[in-house]
Amino acid sequence: MNVLFILIPVALGLGLLGLAAFLWSMKSGQFDDLDGAAWRAISDDDLPSEDKK
């Protein structure tokens, strides 16, 4: 029963830390362009050159 006096504040602290990290990422613009990274990953930027034939 005494362990609850330790675990409850630790759990609340970790929850608040996660919430603070999420709010910081929203404020800093981490989620502004969700589709851009996906399209950059599949775009074909490596065009074959003529001298490699």
PDB file of N, H, CA, C and O in Angstrom:
ATOM      1  N   MET A   1       0.817  -1.198   0.000  1.00  0.00           N
ATOM      2  CA  MET A   1       0.000   0.000   0.000  1.00  0.00           C
ATOM      3  C   MET A   1       0.862   1.265   0.000  1.00  0.00           C
ATOM      4  O   MET A   1       0.489   2.284  -0.582  1.00  0.00           O
ATOM      5  N   ASN A   2       2.014   1.182   0.659  1.00  0.00           N
ATOM      6  H   ASN A   2       2.317   0.354   1.132  1.00  0.00           H
ATOM      7  CA  ASN A   2       2.891   2.347   0.715  1.00  0.00           C
ATOM      8  C   ASN A   2       3.520   2.652  -0.635  1.00  0.00           C
ATOM      9  O   ASN A   2       3.925   3.786  -0.894  1.00  0.00           O
ATOM     10  N   VAL A   3       3.601   1.650  -1.488  1.00  0.00           N
ATOM     11  H   VAL A   3       3.271   0.730  -1.278  1.00  0.00           H
ATOM     12  CA  VAL A   3       4.209   1.869  -2.800  1.00  0.00           C
ATOM     13  C   VAL A   3       3.332   2.773  -3.663  1.00  0.00           C
ATOM     14  O   VAL A   3       3.832   3.401  -4.596  1.00  0.00           O
ATOM     15  N   LEU A   4       2.053   2.850  -3.374  1.00  0.00           N
ATOM     16  H   LEU A   4       1.647   2.340  -2.616  1.00  0.00           H
ATOM     17  CA  LEU A   4       1.153   3.732  -4.112  1.00  0.00           C
ATOM     18  C   LEU A   4       1.497   5.201  -3.902  1.00  0.00           C
ATOM     19  O   LEU A   4       1.237   6.032  -4.773  1.00  0.00           O
ATOM     20  N   PHE A   5       2.079   5.523  -2.751  1.00  0.00           N
ATOM     21  H   PHE A   5       2.290   4.849  -2.043  1.00  0.00           H
ATOM     22  CA  PHE A   5       2.488   6.902  -2.491  1.00  0.00           C
ATOM     23  C   PHE A   5       3.656   7.313  -3.382  1.00  0.00           C
ATOM     24  O   PHE A   5       3.920   8.502  -3.564  1.00  0.00           O
ATOM     25  N   ILE A   6       4.341   6.341  -3.925  1.00  0.00           N
ATOM     26  H   ILE A   6       4.127   5.375  -3.777  1.00  0.00           H
ATOM     27  CA  ILE A   6       5.446   6.620  -4.855  1.00  0.00           C
ATOM     28  C   ILE A   6       4.967   6.509  -6.303  1.00  0.00           C
ATOM     29  O   ILE A   6       5.295   7.357  -7.132  1.00  0.00           O
ATOM     30  N   LEU A   7       4.203   5.479  -6.603  1.00  0.00           N
ATOM     31  H   LEU A   7       3.937   4.790  -5.929  1.00  0.00           H
ATOM     32  CA  LEU A   7       3.813   5.209  -7.992  1.00  0.00           C
ATOM     33  C   LEU A   7       2.824   6.226  -8.552  1.00  0.00           C
ATOM     34  O   LEU A   7       2.908   6.572  -9.731  1.00  0.00           O
ATOM     35  N   ILE A   8       1.915   6.701  -7.759  1.00  0.00           N
ATOM     36  H   ILE A   8       1.846   6.421  -6.802  1.00  0.00           H
ATOM     37  CA  ILE A   8       0.925   7.665  -8.270  1.00  0.00           C
ATOM     38  C   ILE A   8       1.577   8.983  -8.670  1.00  0.00           C
ATOM     39  O   ILE A   8       1.289   9.474  -9.761  1.00  0.00           O
ATOM     40  N   PRO A   9       2.442   9.588  -7.849  1.00  0.00           N
ATOM     41  CA  PRO A   9       3.112  10.816  -8.315  1.00  0.00           C
ATOM     42  C   PRO A   9       4.045  10.587  -9.506  1.00  0.00           C
ATOM     43  O   PRO A   9       4.169  11.456 -10.369  1.00  0.00           O
ATOM     44  N   VAL A  10       4.696   9.433  -9.558  1.00  0.00           N
ATOM     45  H   VAL A  10       4.595   8.727  -8.857  1.00  0.00           H
ATOM     46  CA  VAL A  10       5.560   9.132 -10.701  1.00  0.00           C
ATOM     47  C   VAL A  10       4.729   9.018 -11.970  1.00  0.00           C
ATOM     48  O   VAL A  10       5.117   9.545 -13.013  1.00  0.00           O
ATOM     49  N   ALA A  11       3.599   8.340 -11.895  1.00  0.00           N
ATOM     50  H   ALA A  11       3.284   7.912 -11.048  1.00  0.00           H
ATOM     51  CA  ALA A  11       2.735   8.200 -13.065  1.00  0.00           C
ATOM     52  C   ALA A  11       2.177   9.548 -13.503  1.00  0.00           C
ATOM     53  O   ALA A  11       2.118   9.835 -14.699  1.00  0.00           O
ATOM     54  N   LEU A  12       1.771  10.369 -12.556  1.00  0.00           N
ATOM     55  H   LEU A  12       1.819  10.136 -11.585  1.00  0.00           H
ATOM     56  CA  LEU A  12       1.268  11.701 -12.902  1.00  0.00           C
ATOM     57  C   LEU A  12       2.379  12.569 -13.497  1.00  0.00           C
ATOM     58  O   LEU A  12       2.136  13.328 -14.435  1.00  0.00           O
ATOM     59  N   GLY A  13       3.568  12.464 -12.967  1.00  0.00           N
ATOM     60  H   GLY A  13       3.766  11.848 -12.205  1.00  0.00           H
ATOM     61  CA  GLY A  13       4.696  13.222 -13.495  1.00  0.00           C
ATOM     62  C   GLY A  13       5.049  12.809 -14.918  1.00  0.00           C
ATOM     63  O   GLY A  13       5.320  13.664 -15.761  1.00  0.00           O
ATOM     64  N   LEU A  14       5.049  11.509 -15.191  1.00  0.00           N
ATOM     65  H   LEU A  14       4.830  10.815 -14.506  1.00  0.00           H
ATOM     66  CA  LEU A  14       5.330  11.035 -16.550  1.00  0.00           C
ATOM     67  C   LEU A  14       4.230  11.454 -17.520  1.00  0.00           C
ATOM     68  O   LEU A  14       4.506  11.788 -18.672  1.00  0.00           O
ATOM     69  N   GLY A  15       2.998  11.437 -17.057  1.00  0.00           N
ATOM     70  H   GLY A  15       2.774  11.166 -16.121  1.00  0.00           H
ATOM     71  CA  GLY A  15       1.894  11.888 -17.905  1.00  0.00           C
ATOM     72  C   GLY A  15       2.012  13.362 -18.245  1.00  0.00           C
ATOM     73  O   GLY A  15       1.791  13.761 -19.389  1.00  0.00           O
ATOM     74  N   LEU A  16       2.358  14.169 -17.256  1.00  0.00           N
ATOM     75  H   LEU A  16       2.537  13.845 -16.327  1.00  0.00           H
ATOM     76  CA  LEU A  16       2.538  15.607 -17.493  1.00  0.00           C
ATOM     77  C   LEU A  16       3.745  15.870 -18.392  1.00  0.00           C
ATOM     78  O   LEU A  16       3.720  16.786 -19.214  1.00  0.00           O
ATOM     79  N   LEU A  17       4.791  15.076 -18.238  1.00  0.00           N
ATOM     80  H   LEU A  17       4.812  14.332 -17.571  1.00  0.00           H
ATOM     81  CA  LEU A  17       5.960  15.213 -19.112  1.00  0.00           C
ATOM     82  C   LEU A  17       5.607  14.882 -20.562  1.00  0.00           C
ATOM     83  O   LEU A  17       6.041  15.577 -21.481  1.00  0.00           O
ATOM     84  N   GLY A  18       4.828  13.832 -20.765  1.00  0.00           N
ATOM     85  H   GLY A  18       4.475  13.268 -20.019  1.00  0.00           H
ATOM     86  CA  GLY A  18       4.378  13.492 -22.115  1.00  0.00           C
ATOM     87  C   GLY A  18       3.477  14.555 -22.705  1.00  0.00           C
ATOM     88  O   GLY A  18       3.583  14.872 -23.890  1.00  0.00           O
ATOM     89  N   LEU A  19       2.603  15.101 -21.904  1.00  0.00           N
ATOM     90  H   LEU A  19       2.517  14.843 -20.941  1.00  0.00           H
ATOM     91  CA  LEU A  19       1.721  16.177 -22.366  1.00  0.00           C
ATOM     92  C   LEU A  19       2.526  17.420 -22.730  1.00  0.00           C
ATOM     93  O   LEU A  19       2.243  18.073 -23.734  1.00  0.00           O
ATOM     94  N   ALA A  20       3.515  17.744 -21.925  1.00  0.00           N
ATOM     95  H   ALA A  20       3.745  17.214 -21.109  1.00  0.00           H
ATOM     96  CA  ALA A  20       4.358  18.904 -22.212  1.00  0.00           C
ATOM     97  C   ALA A  20       5.147  18.697 -23.506  1.00  0.00           C
ATOM     98  O   ALA A  20       5.300  19.632 -24.291  1.00  0.00           O
ATOM     99  N   ALA A  21       5.647  17.481 -23.735  1.00  0.00           N
ATOM    100  H   ALA A  21       5.523  16.721 -23.097  1.00  0.00           H
ATOM    101  CA  ALA A  21       6.379  17.194 -24.968  1.00  0.00           C
ATOM    102  C   ALA A  21       5.460  17.294 -26.183  1.00  0.00           C
ATOM    103  O   ALA A  21       5.867  17.802 -27.228  1.00  0.00           O
ATOM    104  N   PHE A  22       4.227  16.816 -26.052  1.00  0.00           N
ATOM    105  H   PHE A  22       3.896  16.404 -25.203  1.00  0.00           H
ATOM    106  CA  PHE A  22       3.273  16.908 -27.147  1.00  0.00           C
ATOM    107  C   PHE A  22       2.921  18.354 -27.454  1.00  0.00           C
ATOM    108  O   PHE A  22       2.882  18.754 -28.618  1.00  0.00           O
ATOM    109  N   LEU A  23       2.662  19.143 -26.408  1.00  0.00           N
ATOM    110  H   LEU A  23       2.694  18.818 -25.462  1.00  0.00           H
ATOM    111  CA  LEU A  23       2.321  20.547 -26.626  1.00  0.00           C
ATOM    112  C   LEU A  23       3.500  21.316 -27.227  1.00  0.00           C
ATOM    113  O   LEU A  23       3.299  22.199 -28.061  1.00  0.00           O
ATOM    114  N   TRP A  24       4.715  20.991 -26.814  1.00  0.00           N
ATOM    115  H   TRP A  24       4.878  20.273 -26.137  1.00  0.00           H
ATOM    116  CA  TRP A  24       5.896  21.635 -27.393  1.00  0.00           C
ATOM    117  C   TRP A  24       6.015  21.291 -28.878  1.00  0.00           C
ATOM    118  O   TRP A  24       6.324  22.164 -29.690  1.00  0.00           O
ATOM    119  N   SER A  25       5.774  20.030 -29.239  1.00  0.00           N
ATOM    120  H   SER A  25       5.523  19.322 -28.580  1.00  0.00           H
ATOM    121  CA  SER A  25       5.891  19.636 -30.642  1.00  0.00           C
ATOM    122  C   SER A  25       4.800  20.285 -31.492  1.00  0.00           C
ATOM    123  O   SER A  25       5.039  20.611 -32.655  1.00  0.00           O
ATOM    124  N   MET A  26       3.623  20.474 -30.935  1.00  0.00           N
ATOM    125  H   MET A  26       3.429  20.210 -29.990  1.00  0.00           H
ATOM    126  CA  MET A  26       2.572  21.167 -31.671  1.00  0.00           C
ATOM    127  C   MET A  26       2.931  22.637 -31.876  1.00  0.00           C
ATOM    128  O   MET A  26       2.708  23.184 -32.956  1.00  0.00           O
ATOM    129  N   LYS A  27       3.487  23.279 -30.848  1.00  0.00           N
ATOM    130  H   LYS A  27       3.669  22.834 -29.971  1.00  0.00           H
ATOM    131  CA  LYS A  27       3.826  24.696 -30.936  1.00  0.00           C
ATOM    132  C   LYS A  27       5.011  24.937 -31.868  1.00  0.00           C
ATOM    133  O   LYS A  27       5.086  25.985 -32.510  1.00  0.00           O
ATOM    134  N   SER A  28       5.945  23.973 -31.951  1.00  0.00           N
ATOM    135  H   SER A  28       5.885  23.122 -31.430  1.00  0.00           H
ATOM    136  CA  SER A  28       7.124  24.173 -32.784  1.00  0.00           C
ATOM    137  C   SER A  28       6.901  23.770 -34.235  1.00  0.00           C
ATOM    138  O   SER A  28       7.813  23.901 -35.050  1.00  0.00           O
ATOM    139  N   GLY A  29       5.709  23.281 -34.579  1.00  0.00           N
ATOM    140  H   GLY A  29       4.968  23.174 -33.916  1.00  0.00           H
ATOM    141  CA  GLY A  29       5.374  23.004 -35.969  1.00  0.00           C
ATOM    142  C   GLY A  29       5.789  21.633 -36.467  1.00  0.00           C
ATOM    143  O   GLY A  29       6.002  21.457 -37.667  1.00  0.00           O
ATOM    144  N   GLN A  30       5.909  20.665 -35.587  1.00  0.00           N
ATOM    145  H   GLN A  30       5.737  20.808 -34.612  1.00  0.00           H
ATOM    146  CA  GLN A  30       6.324  19.327 -35.997  1.00  0.00           C
ATOM    147  C   GLN A  30       5.260  18.617 -36.842  1.00  0.00           C
ATOM    148  O   GLN A  30       5.597  17.725 -37.620  1.00  0.00           O
ATOM    149  N   PHE A  31       4.002  18.990 -36.706  1.00  0.00           N
ATOM    150  H   PHE A  31       3.729  19.716 -36.074  1.00  0.00           H
ATOM    151  CA  PHE A  31       2.913  18.311 -37.395  1.00  0.00           C
ATOM    152  C   PHE A  31       2.292  19.169 -38.491  1.00  0.00           C
ATOM    153  O   PHE A  31       1.148  18.931 -38.879  1.00  0.00           O
ATOM    154  N   ASP A  32       3.018  20.157 -38.996  1.00  0.00           N
ATOM    155  H   ASP A  32       3.947  20.350 -38.681  1.00  0.00           H
ATOM    156  CA  ASP A  32       2.451  21.047 -40.002  1.00  0.00           C
ATOM    157  C   ASP A  32       2.306  20.377 -41.364  1.00  0.00           C
ATOM    158  O   ASP A  32       1.281  20.549 -42.025  1.00  0.00           O
ATOM    159  N   ASP A  33       3.305  19.623 -41.793  1.00  0.00           N
ATOM    160  H   ASP A  33       4.137  19.483 -41.256  1.00  0.00           H
ATOM    161  CA  ASP A  33       3.296  19.023 -43.128  1.00  0.00           C
ATOM    162  C   ASP A  33       3.388  17.506 -42.995  1.00  0.00           C
ATOM    163  O   ASP A  33       4.485  16.948 -42.992  1.00  0.00           O
ATOM    164  N   LEU A  34       2.252  16.842 -42.886  1.00  0.00           N
ATOM    165  H   LEU A  34       1.360  17.294 -42.889  1.00  0.00           H
ATOM    166  CA  LEU A  34       2.245  15.401 -42.705  1.00  0.00           C
ATOM    167  C   LEU A  34       2.451  14.643 -44.016  1.00  0.00           C
ATOM    168  O   LEU A  34       2.989  13.536 -44.009  1.00  0.00           O
ATOM    169  N   ASP A  35       2.029  15.226 -45.137  1.00  0.00           N
ATOM    170  H   ASP A  35       1.592  16.125 -45.142  1.00  0.00           H
ATOM    171  CA  ASP A  35       2.146  14.532 -46.418  1.00  0.00           C
ATOM    172  C   ASP A  35       3.487  14.755 -47.092  1.00  0.00           C
ATOM    173  O   ASP A  35       3.884  13.953 -47.937  1.00  0.00           O
ATOM    174  N   GLY A  36       4.187  15.805 -46.750  1.00  0.00           N
ATOM    175  H   GLY A  36       3.865  16.457 -46.064  1.00  0.00           H
ATOM    176  CA  GLY A  36       5.438  16.137 -47.424  1.00  0.00           C
ATOM    177  C   GLY A  36       6.503  15.072 -47.268  1.00  0.00           C
ATOM    178  O   GLY A  36       7.175  14.730 -48.241  1.00  0.00           O
ATOM    179  N   ALA A  37       6.673  14.543 -46.075  1.00  0.00           N
ATOM    180  H   ALA A  37       6.128  14.821 -45.285  1.00  0.00           H
ATOM    181  CA  ALA A  37       7.693  13.524 -45.843  1.00  0.00           C
ATOM    182  C   ALA A  37       7.351  12.237 -46.591  1.00  0.00           C
ATOM    183  O   ALA A  37       8.245  11.558 -47.097  1.00  0.00           O
ATOM    184  N   ALA A  38       6.088  11.904 -46.663  1.00  0.00           N
ATOM    185  H   ALA A  38       5.362  12.455 -46.252  1.00  0.00           H
ATOM    186  CA  ALA A  38       5.688  10.687 -47.374  1.00  0.00           C
ATOM    187  C   ALA A  38       5.964  10.818 -48.866  1.00  0.00           C
ATOM    188  O   ALA A  38       6.427   9.863 -49.490  1.00  0.00           O
ATOM    189  N   TRP A  39       5.692  11.973 -49.444  1.00  0.00           N
ATOM    190  H   TRP A  39       5.317  12.749 -48.937  1.00  0.00           H
ATOM    191  CA  TRP A  39       5.943  12.152 -50.879  1.00  0.00           C
ATOM    192  C   TRP A  39       7.425  12.262 -51.178  1.00  0.00           C
ATOM    193  O   TRP A  39       7.869  11.826 -52.240  1.00  0.00           O
ATOM    194  N   ARG A  40       8.201  12.835 -50.266  1.00  0.00           N
ATOM    195  H   ARG A  40       7.840  13.189 -49.404  1.00  0.00           H
ATOM    196  CA  ARG A  40       9.651  12.900 -50.483  1.00  0.00           C
ATOM    197  C   ARG A  40      10.274  11.519 -50.443  1.00  0.00           C
ATOM    198  O   ARG A  40      11.270  11.265 -51.121  1.00  0.00           O
ATOM    199  N   ALA A  41       9.692  10.617 -49.648  1.00  0.00           N
ATOM    200  H   ALA A  41       8.883  10.824 -49.097  1.00  0.00           H
ATOM    201  CA  ALA A  41      10.246   9.270 -49.537  1.00  0.00           C
ATOM    202  C   ALA A  41      10.037   8.463 -50.816  1.00  0.00           C
ATOM    203  O   ALA A  41      10.862   7.613 -51.149  1.00  0.00           O
ATOM    204  N   ILE A  42       8.944   8.719 -51.538  1.00  0.00           N
ATOM    205  H   ILE A  42       8.273   9.410 -51.267  1.00  0.00           H
ATOM    206  CA  ILE A  42       8.671   7.913 -52.726  1.00  0.00           C
ATOM    207  C   ILE A  42       8.975   8.644 -54.027  1.00  0.00           C
ATOM    208  O   ILE A  42       8.812   8.076 -55.107  1.00  0.00           O
ATOM    209  N   SER A  43       9.412   9.889 -53.939  1.00  0.00           N
ATOM    210  H   SER A  43       9.545  10.351 -53.061  1.00  0.00           H
ATOM    211  CA  SER A  43       9.713  10.617 -55.173  1.00  0.00           C
ATOM    212  C   SER A  43      10.994  10.083 -55.800  1.00  0.00           C
ATOM    213  O   SER A  43      11.900   9.627 -55.102  1.00  0.00           O
ATOM    214  N   ASP A  44      11.056  10.144 -57.105  1.00  0.00           N
ATOM    215  H   ASP A  44      10.320  10.515 -57.672  1.00  0.00           H
ATOM    216  CA  ASP A  44      12.196   9.597 -57.846  1.00  0.00           C
ATOM    217  C   ASP A  44      13.126  10.744 -58.222  1.00  0.00           C
ATOM    218  O   ASP A  44      13.022  11.316 -59.308  1.00  0.00           O
ATOM    219  N   ASP A  45      14.032  11.070 -57.314  1.00  0.00           N
ATOM    220  H   ASP A  45      14.117  10.605 -56.433  1.00  0.00           H
ATOM    221  CA  ASP A  45      14.985  12.139 -57.577  1.00  0.00           C
ATOM    222  C   ASP A  45      16.230  11.652 -58.297  1.00  0.00           C
ATOM    223  O   ASP A  45      16.973  12.453 -58.864  1.00  0.00           O
ATOM    224  N   ASP A  46      16.461  10.360 -58.281  1.00  0.00           N
ATOM    225  H   ASP A  46      15.857   9.709 -57.821  1.00  0.00           H
ATOM    226  CA  ASP A  46      17.653   9.800 -58.911  1.00  0.00           C
ATOM    227  C   ASP A  46      17.343   9.439 -60.359  1.00  0.00           C
ATOM    228  O   ASP A  46      16.983   8.300 -60.654  1.00  0.00           O
ATOM    229  N   LEU A  47      17.481  10.389 -61.244  1.00  0.00           N
ATOM    230  H   LEU A  47      17.774  11.314 -61.004  1.00  0.00           H
ATOM    231  CA  LEU A  47      17.238  10.144 -62.653  1.00  0.00           C
ATOM    232  C   LEU A  47      18.470   9.490 -63.271  1.00  0.00           C
ATOM    233  O   LEU A  47      19.596   9.903 -62.993  1.00  0.00           O
ATOM    234  N   PRO A  48      18.266   8.485 -64.099  1.00  0.00           N
ATOM    235  CA  PRO A  48      19.431   7.837 -64.721  1.00  0.00           C
ATOM    236  C   PRO A  48      20.116   8.772 -65.698  1.00  0.00           C
ATOM    237  O   PRO A  48      19.460   9.475 -66.466  1.00  0.00           O
ATOM    238  N   SER A  49      21.414   8.776 -65.665  1.00  0.00           N
ATOM    239  H   SER A  49      21.948   8.205 -65.041  1.00  0.00           H
ATOM    240  CA  SER A  49      22.165   9.626 -66.576  1.00  0.00           C
ATOM    241  C   SER A  49      22.459   8.870 -67.865  1.00  0.00           C
ATOM    242  O   SER A  49      22.406   7.640 -67.891  1.00  0.00           O
ATOM    243  N   GLU A  50      22.768   9.595 -68.927  1.00  0.00           N
ATOM    244  H   GLU A  50      22.811  10.594 -68.905  1.00  0.00           H
ATOM    245  CA  GLU A  50      22.998   9.007 -70.228  1.00  0.00           C
ATOM    246  C   GLU A  50      24.317   8.253 -70.311  1.00  0.00           C
ATOM    247  O   GLU A  50      24.432   7.336 -71.124  1.00  0.00           O
ATOM    248  N   ASP A  51      25.313   8.598 -69.508  1.00  0.00           N
ATOM    249  H   ASP A  51      25.219   9.343 -68.847  1.00  0.00           H
ATOM    250  CA  ASP A  51      26.631   7.974 -69.623  1.00  0.00           C
ATOM    251  C   ASP A  51      26.716   6.634 -68.926  1.00  0.00           C
ATOM    252  O   ASP A  51      27.746   5.969 -69.035  1.00  0.00           O
ATOM    253  N   LYS A  52      25.684   6.203 -68.212  1.00  0.00           N
ATOM    254  H   LYS A  52      24.848   6.743 -68.123  1.00  0.00           H
ATOM    255  CA  LYS A  52      25.713   4.910 -67.521  1.00  0.00           C
ATOM    256  C   LYS A  52      25.243   3.761 -68.406  1.00  0.00           C
ATOM    257  O   LYS A  52      25.196   2.618 -67.950  1.00  0.00           O
ATOM    258  N   LYS A  53      24.897   4.036 -69.652  1.00  0.00           N
ATOM    259  H   LYS A  53      24.935   4.964 -70.022  1.00  0.00           H
ATOM    260  CA  LYS A  53      24.391   2.966 -70.526  1.00  0.00           C
ATOM    261  C   LYS A  53      25.453   2.059 -71.015  1.00  0.00           C
ATOM    262  O   LYS A  53      25.169   1.118 -71.757  1.00  0.00           O
TER     263      LYS A  53
END
